[in-house]
Amino acid sequence: MEMAVFLGAGFVALVSAILVFTQKNPVASVVFLVVTLAAQAVLFLLLNAPFVAALQIIVYAGAIMVLFLFVVMLLNLGRDEFGPEKRKFIRPLAVVFALVLVLEVLAIFKTGLLDQARLTYHLDFTGDFGTVAGVGLLLFTRYLYPFEITSVLLLAALLGTVILAKKLPGRKGEL
Amino acid sequence: MLEQAIIAIIKVAVVLFAILTACAYIVWLERKLVARMQVRLGPTRVGPFGLLQPLADAIKLFTKEEIIVEQANKWLYLVAPLLAFIPAFITFAVIPFGDTVTLFGREVELLISDFNVGILFILGVTSLGVYGVVLAGWSSNSKYSLLGSLRSAAQMISYEISLGLSVIGVLLLAGSLSLVDIVKAQGSVSEWFIWKQPVGFFLYLISAFAETNRAPFDLPEAETELVAGYFTEYSSMKFAMFTIAEYANMVTVAALATTLFLGGWQGPFLPPVVWFLVKVMFFIFLYIWVRATLPRFRYDQLMRFGWLVLLPVGLVNVLVTALAVL
């Protein structure tokens, strides 16, 4: 049963991830990205991490992707923006990056880095891993400083956007 | 294992049927009540008191011509009603609507699933409902639809925040994210969270009205400006799916309000399921009452109210509750 759910969710996640970049229409790409993220939430559920799964849906699928969709819709990105001539220099780059990624993944599995990381960080996917209590405890103890610094960073980004969007008296009509 | 699966499937079927029927009859109730409040009669022709009107409407909607706009993005145009429809129903999976009962010699819990982060599940799934609205507006390739969907999406995102904040107070008091535990924490009428969280309750109520695009926050379908908003270009069953989704969302929000603030299915004398239905119907009545009473907000008023009034009040409410719990 668990295996069936895992295979199903994994299949959906992979196929829609591939569809994200094969689509010509950017709005369709965004929709498939949402599907991928939702399927990942199911995978988190299988890891006994209901809280992470819920956050995945609320934050990524529900909030961030809506903003993506807004930007794509409002800029009205057509098919022309993704024409063949703009892809020319991207293709060799993509091949290089893909190779690096594959080598990295192989290295991690071959050298047992994964097990080592699991030991150093005491990652064990049982107990309160991925529950509200587990995540909350980690956020306010071990990861307190990164957590707080991230919030300051987000605040700075927020203020920056407000200032950029605000019409200053000196630059009337520029935007 | 098999027995459990069969019980689960029966429960899902019963709940689905109940909500679909409820949606149809809430439309009837709304037409009747609004008519009475405006000194009219409302539907009277089909059946006694117009009670068969929903059936007649359903037949009409099924047999209407299916129109797909020429310039529409066909694929997304067809998927959008589903994206609005499905999340509206999935949320009921975690709402407890009664105590454990013994049916045919088996103990049956009157809820589909006790998910330990149930409230987050509901918030997550309802936030997915935005996609149906946004994609419907965009793929119709019509100005009215697009404007309606942009309005509605901006409104839903803004009020989702105060909705989330209003719920946090209850979560702090109950100490759990599971809706079953939250109901159990409100054993008697004096323990209902509405008494300890009056600010949270009204915050929730207002945000919920805005989330479901109901009057006085029904700007996405302001007929004087936008024809019918994001589903202007839809016809027949696809149009019906948007309407049903809207009413199902109303029922969800009412059921959640019942669970979070009014002690869920608990109450004296009457059986639990009846209490649950009575409380949900109270909120539905409130919806209709408000619709018949209040005029629509202007768009800038809506945004200012959400961000400058509800958000700060919600934050202060969370802070005060947290201090009290400590």
Interface residues (C-beta under 8 A of the other chain):
Chain A: N25 V27 A28 V31 V34 A38 P50 F51 A54 L55 I57 I58 A61 G62 A63 V66 L69 F70 M73 T131 V132
Chain B: N73 W75 L76 V79 F115 N116 V117 L120 F121 L123 G124 V125 S127 L128 V130 Y131 V134 L135 W138 S139 L146 L150 A153 I157 L177
